Amino acid sequence: MEEPLFSPLEDIPFDEVLTALLDEDQILDPLLLYRLSDINPENLSQLAGIWENVNVERRRALIDDLEQLTDTNSLLTFEPIFRIGLKDLDDQVRFFAIRAIEIFDTDDLIPFFLSILEEEDSVDVRAVTASVLGKYIYRGELDKINAEIKDQIEDKLLQILVSDQPSQIQHRALEALSYSSRPEVSKHILEAYDNASEDWIASAVFAMGRSFDHQYSEKVFDKLQHTSPKVRLEAVRACGELILEDAVPVILDLLDDLPEIRGVSIWALSQIGGEDAGPAIHQLLDGEVSDDEVELIQQALERLDFLEEGVNLSMFDMPFSDQEKYILDDYDYTQDDYDQDDFELDNFELDDDHWLE
């Protein structure tokens, strides 16, 4: 009988994982990362005990790698590791940990996240936290968290919008508030839309799409041909979220736009449908496309097949698939194209759809 290529993960002594993490002269074996999934309390305590002795670059890379593994395999869970990272001394580790833990059921962390908005020095960490709080507003709208807690979150984010805090935090606060049904939120979205700054306009259009409020349909449509690529991208995304059929002809033209806008256009067309969407997307395969784009195109065509069969995917609140998320994150101007040395959050986005229920 053939020997297996790899030993079962549970056969890897946890001491081996700890030793590898502490040895900054050695490249960390990716197989050891899987050993951190579903970590038991004893091993978690051991990891917490040596955490700050692990090289900071390795801690950053570890949280980032574990987040990517979570995105590609829903059977893996590294939530306890991310919780350790939330209180790391390094602000970049905290940034990654807050972003990574967003997909888990973490209602208990609401007070902690609210405290970050008050006490955290890093602008980037405060901004990503403001973005994460949108998930709890959504849950509050579904009566899945206490109404008083939801009000506290909304009050804090609304305060940010009228404060002198850095604009990137205000942008994320506006986008998080787009889930809220409070009437004053619409006023802020419309004010941002009329702002001269393309960053504010992009955030406003993003919020309009996320709100799923068709009062904004015409305004979203009007930005499809904006001179700013980031505004056009958000307008396309919002059209897909609002299922704006009238936008299809313009979005078809945007398939010849910048690669990042083309990627979001493919996704939007797969949400809206229409007899022209499938042939136009399929035709892209005749040109030069990357492997990731091929996957995105194939998934879009599969979704369109469902639409043609009369299945309304919007009733399922369909998220980006992992592959779509991977591709579109590379292009997303309202999300951050982070780099290990520069993780500015001006354009950061979270994958909200992991926790839409």
Protein Blocks (a to p, Z undefined) as FASTA:
>chain_A
ZZdfbdcfklpcfklmmmmmmmmmbccdfklmmmmgopafklmmmmmmmmmmpcfklmmm
mmmmmmmmmmmomkbccklmmmmmmmgcblklmmmmmmmmmmpcckkmmmmmmmmmmmpm
blklmmmmmmmmmmmmmmmmnopacfklmmmmmmmmmmmmmmcbdfklmmmmmmmmmmpc
bfklmmmmmmmmmpmblklmmmmmmmmmmnopaklmmmmmmmmmgfblklmmmmmmmmmm
nopaklmmmmmmmmmmcfklmmmmmmmmmmngpjklmmmmmmmmmmccdfklmmmmmmmm
mmmmmmmnopafklnopacdfklmmmmmmmmmkbccddfklccfklgccdfklmgZZ
